[in-house]
C-alpha cells in the first residue's frame, strides 16, 4: 500500500509535488479493490488531505480483509444432478 509519509519525504528532499497531482497519481495507481476510495475521493467537493486519504485506504483494506475471510470461511455446497 502507498505510504503517505513518503510524500512528505519527497518534499524534504526538495522534490515538490503539488498536492492535487500527488492525490491523482495515487488514485490512478489503485488496484480495483480500492474503487470505493476512488469514488469517495472524486465525489468530494474539496481536495482530500493525505491523512484522510490514508485513513480511507486503511478502512477499505480492513473491509476487504473481512470480506475475504467471510468468502473463504463459508461452506460450499456442490449440487450433483443426474443427466
TIVEX-255158 format. One record per residue: x, y, z of N, C-alpha, C in turn; residue in three letters. Coordinates in pm, whole numbers, plus 32768, in hexadecimal, padded with zeros to 4 digits. Atoms other than C-alpha are relative to their C-alpha. Example, Ala and Ser with C-alpha at 12.3 -4.5 7.8 and 13.67 -1.06 7.14 Angstrom:
2
n.px, n.py, n.pz, ca.px, ca.py, ca.pz, c.px, c.py, c.pz, resn
8059, 7F89, 8000, 84CE, 7E3E, 830C, 805A, 8078, 8000, ALA .
7FAE, 7F89, 7FFA, 8557, 7F96, 82CA, 7FB3, 806D, 8049, SER .
END
This chain:
83
n.px, n.py, n.pz, ca.px, ca.py, ca.pz, c.px, c.py, c.pz, resn
8053, 7F8B, 8000, 8000, 8000, 8000, 8059, 807C, 8000, UNK .
7FB8, 7F82, 8005, 806C, 8166, 7FC6, 800E, 803A, 808B, UNK .
7FE8, 7FC3, 7F7E, 8108, 820B, 80F4, 8004, 8097, 7FEC, UNK .
800B, 7F70, 8013, 809F, 8378, 8104, 8077, 804C, 8039, UNK .
7F8D, 7FB9, 7FC7, 81CE, 83D2, 81D7, 8071, 8009, 7F9B, UNK .
7F97, 7FF6, 8066, 82AB, 838D, 80A8, 7FEF, 807E, 7FAE, UNK .
8016, 7F82, 8047, 8209, 84BB, 8003, 8043, 8072, 804B, UNK .
7FC0, 7F99, 7FB0, 8286, 8590, 8122, 8097, 7FFA, 7FF3, UNK .
7F6F, 800B, 800E, 83E6, 8508, 80F9, 802E, 8039, 7F7B, UNK .
7FDC, 7FC3, 8080, 83E6, 8574, 7F8C, 8007, 8098, 800D, UNK .
7FFF, 7F71, 7FEB, 8393, 86D4, 7FFB, 807F, 8029, 804B, UNK .
7F87, 7FE1, 7FB5, 84B6, 86CD, 80F2, 807C, 7FFB, 7FA7, UNK .
7F8F, 800B, 805B, 85A0, 8668, 7FD8, 7FFF, 806C, 7F95, UNK .
8007, 7F95, 8062, 8533, 8795, 7F0A, 7FAE, 7FDC, 7F86, UNK .
8058, 802A, 806E, 8451, 86CF, 7E1E, 7F72, 8029, 8024, UNK .
8089, 7FD4, 7FE0, 8312, 8799, 7E37, 7F9F, 7FC8, 7F99, UNK .
806A, 8035, 8053, 81E7, 86E0, 7DAE, 7F80, 8043, 802E, UNK .
807E, 7FC0, 7FD7, 80A4, 87A8, 7DAB, 7FA0, 7F98, 803B, UNK .
805A, 8059, 7FB6, 7FA8, 870D, 7E9B, 7F99, 7FBF, 7FA3, UNK .
8067, 8033, 805B, 7E9C, 86E7, 7D8F, 803B, 7F95, 7FA3, UNK .
7FBE, 8062, 8058, 7F92, 8632, 7CA8, 8021, 7F7F, 804A, UNK .
7FDE, 8075, 7FAF, 8002, 854A, 7DBE, 7F84, 7FA9, 8017, UNK .
807D, 8049, 7FEA, 7E9B, 84E8, 7E0F, 7FD6, 7FBA, 7F80, UNK .
8027, 8039, 8082, 7E52, 84AE, 7C9E, 8055, 7F86, 7FDC, UNK .
7FA6, 8070, 801F, 7F83, 83CE, 7C6F, 7FE2, 7F88, 8059, UNK .
801F, 806D, 7FA3, 7F30, 8302, 7DA4, 7F7D, 7FBD, 7FD9, UNK .
8081, 8039, 8025, 7DC6, 82D3, 7D39, 8008, 7FAF, 7F7F, UNK .
7FF3, 8048, 807E, 7E28, 8268, 7BDA, 804A, 7F7C, 8011, UNK .
7FB2, 807A, 7FE9, 7F12, 815E, 7C69, 7FB5, 7F99, 8055, UNK .
8049, 805B, 7FA8, 7E06, 80BE, 7D43, 7FD2, 7F82, 7FB9, UNK .
803A, 807B, 8037, 7DAB, 7F54, 7D08, 7F67, 8007, 800A, UNK .
8093, 7FFE, 8009, 7C3D, 7F07, 7CC1, 7FBA, 7FF6, 8086, UNK .
8044, 8011, 7F80, 7BED, 7EA4, 7E26, 7FF7, 8081, 8052, UNK .
8008, 7F7E, 7FBE, 7C1B, 8012, 7E89, 7FAB, 8064, 7FB1, UNK .
8056, 7FA8, 804F, 7B1A, 809A, 7D92, 7FA7, 8058, 8057, UNK .
8055, 7FB1, 7FA7, 7A41, 810E, 7EB4, 8048, 807D, 8031, UNK .
7FB1, 7F8C, 7FD6, 7B5A, 81F5, 7F28, 8009, 8064, 7F8C, UNK .
7FF8, 7FAC, 8077, 7B82, 827A, 7DC6, 7F7E, 8050, 7FF0, UNK .
8082, 7FBE, 800E, 7A0D, 82C8, 7DB2, 7FEC, 8066, 806F, UNK .
8010, 7FA5, 7F8E, 7A0A, 8364, 7F0D, 8050, 8081, 7FEB, UNK .
7FAA, 7F8B, 8011, 7B2E, 844C, 7EC4, 7FCF, 8057, 7F8E, UNK .
802D, 7FB2, 8073, 7AA8, 84B4, 7D72, 7F76, 803E, 8015, UNK .
8083, 7FC6, 7FE5, 7950, 84FE, 7E05, 8008, 8077, 8060, UNK .
7FF0, 7F91, 7FA1, 79DA, 85F8, 7F01, 8014, 8083, 7FB5, UNK .
7FF3, 7F7C, 803C, 79C0, 8769, 7EB0, 808B, 8039, 8017, UNK .
7F7B, 7FCD, 7FDC, 7B04, 87C2, 7F64, 8068, 7F92, 7FF1, UNK .
7F91, 805E, 800D, 7C56, 871E, 7F32, 8019, 7FBA, 8086, UNK .
7FEC, 8051, 7F88, 7C91, 8606, 802C, 8091, 800F, 8032, UNK .
7F79, 7FFB, 7FC9, 7DBC, 8615, 8119, 8042, 7F77, 7FF3, UNK .
7FB9, 8080, 8005, 7EC8, 8509, 8110, 7FDD, 7FA8, 8077, UNK .
8027, 804D, 7F89, 7E6A, 84A1, 8272, 7F77, 7FC0, 7FEC, UNK .
8084, 8038, 8016, 7CFF, 8474, 8210, 8004, 7F94, 7F94, UNK .
7FF1, 8064, 8068, 7D63, 83B9, 80D4, 8038, 7F7E, 8039, UNK .
7FC6, 8077, 7FC1, 7E3B, 82CC, 819F, 7F99, 7FBA, 8059, UNK .
8069, 8039, 7FAD, 7D1B, 829A, 8293, 7F9A, 7FB4, 7FAB, UNK .
805E, 8044, 805B, 7C34, 8241, 8171, 803B, 7F7D, 7FCC, UNK .
7FBD, 807B, 802C, 7D34, 8145, 80F0, 7FFB, 7F95, 806B, UNK .
7FFC, 8060, 7F92, 7D53, 80A0, 8243, 7F75, 7FC7, 801D, UNK .
808A, 802D, 7FEB, 7BDA, 8090, 826F, 7FD7, 7F9E, 7F93, UNK .
8025, 8058, 806E, 7BA9, 7FF7, 8117, 804E, 7F7D, 8006, UNK .
7FAF, 8079, 7FF4, 7CC7, 7F03, 814C, 7FC6, 7FA2, 806A, UNK .
803C, 804F, 7F95, 7C26, 7E8F, 8291, 7F7E, 7FBF, 7FD0, UNK .
807E, 8036, 8036, 7AD4, 7E63, 81E3, 801E, 7F8F, 7F9D, UNK .
7FDB, 8067, 8062, 7B7B, 7D9F, 80CA, 802B, 7F7F, 8046, UNK .
7FD1, 8075, 7FB7, 7C24, 7CB7, 81C3, 7F8C, 7FB7, 8044, UNK .
8075, 803E, 7FC1, 7ADE, 7C7B, 8280, 7FAC, 7FB6, 7F99, UNK .
804D, 803F, 806B, 7A2C, 7C2E, 813A, 8042, 7F7E, 7FD4, UNK .
7FB9, 8078, 802C, 7B38, 7B35, 80D2, 7FF4, 7F91, 8068, UNK .
8010, 8065, 7F97, 7B1E, 7A83, 8223, 7F76, 7FC1, 7FF8, UNK .
8089, 8033, 800A, 79A6, 7A62, 81F9, 7FF4, 7FA5, 7F87, UNK .
8009, 804E, 807C, 79C5, 79E2, 8094, 8046, 7F7A, 8010, UNK .
7FB4, 807C, 7FF4, 7ACE, 78DF, 80E9, 7FD3, 7FA8, 8074, UNK .
8030, 8050, 7F90, 7A26, 786E, 822A, 7F74, 7FC8, 7FEB, UNK .
8086, 8034, 801B, 78CE, 782F, 8192, 800C, 7F72, 7FCA, UNK .
7FFD, 8088, 8037, 7889, 76C0, 8158, 7FC9, 8000, 7F72, UNK .
802F, 8009, 8089, 785F, 766A, 7FEC, 7FAE, 7F82, 7FF1, UNK .
8051, 8076, 8019, 7758, 757E, 7F72, 8009, 7FDF, 7F6C, UNK .
7FF7, 802E, 8089, 7770, 74AF, 7E3A, 7F81, 7FB3, 7FE2, UNK .
807C, 8040, 8027, 7634, 744B, 7D8C, 801E, 7F99, 7F95, UNK .
7FEE, 806B, 8062, 763C, 72FE, 7CDB, 7F7B, 7FE7, 7FBB, UNK .
807A, 801C, 804B, 753E, 72D4, 7BCA, 801B, 7F8E, 7F9F, UNK .
7FF3, 806D, 8060, 7504, 71A4, 7AF3, 7FD9, 8033, 7F77, UNK .
8021, 7FDA, 808A, 7509, 71D6, 797E, 7FE0, 7F88, 7FAE, UNK .
END
